[in-house]
Amino acid sequence: MAYLGAFIAWIAGIVVLIKLFQKEGMLKGILGFICMLYTFIWGWQNIKNEEMQLKNWMYAWTAAIVVGMILNVLASNSG
């Protein structure tokens, strides 16, 4: 079950990374690919840009990270 959060976070991260490539170009896109934390921060900085439509993806990405962490803690405590 914990893998579901990771999978959703991965999908949302890839979508935001594609939008980063489209908006900022190749160099920042490669930086975002190497360090997804940069992509995550960039997504939150640009969440109000309506034409990029990042709001739902960033909420999903953040929620998936939090839910994944919670499920991992619960799984480690139950075993």
N, C-alpha and C positions, 0 to 999 in steps of 0.2 A: 504494500500500500504506500510505503514511503517513496517508492520509485515513481509513483504517479505525480507527486509534487515536482520531482526532479525533471520528469519528462515535460510537464507543462512549462516549467521555468526554461527549459532548453528551447522549446518551440518559440516562446515569447522572446527570448534572447536573440534567436536567429532573425525573427521578424524585425526587431529593433535594430539589429546589426545591418540588415539590408537597407533600412531607412537611413542609417548612419552613412553607409556607402553612397546612397543616392544624394544625400544632402551635403555631406562634407568632402566627398571625394575619396580617392584611393588611399592616400597616406593615413588619414584618420580612420578609415575603414579597416586597414590592416592593423593599426594600433588597437582598435576595438576588437578585432578578431583575436589578437594576441592576449589582450587583457580585457576580459568581459566586464570587469569592474568599471572600466572607462565607458563602455557602452551603456551600462546601467546608469551611471551618473549622467552621461549625456542625455539619455532618455528622460530622466527626471528634470533636467534643466530645460528641455524642449517640450515638455508635456503640454504647455499652453498653445503651441503652434497647431492650429486647427487643421491646416492643410496636410500635415504629416500623420494625423490621427494616431498619436501615441498613447493617449490617455488609457484606453481599455487594455492595451498591451502592457503598459507599465504597471497598472493595478494587478493584472493577472500575474505578471512576472514576480512582483513583490509578494503577493498572496501565496503563490506557489512556493517561494523560498521559505516563507514563514511556516506554512503548513508542512512542508517537507522537514523542516527542523523539528517541529513539534512531533510529527510522526516518528522521526528517528529517535528522539528522546523516549517516547513511549515504547517503541520497539526494544530499545536497549534496556529499559527498566523492567520489561515483562519477561525477558529471557534470562 
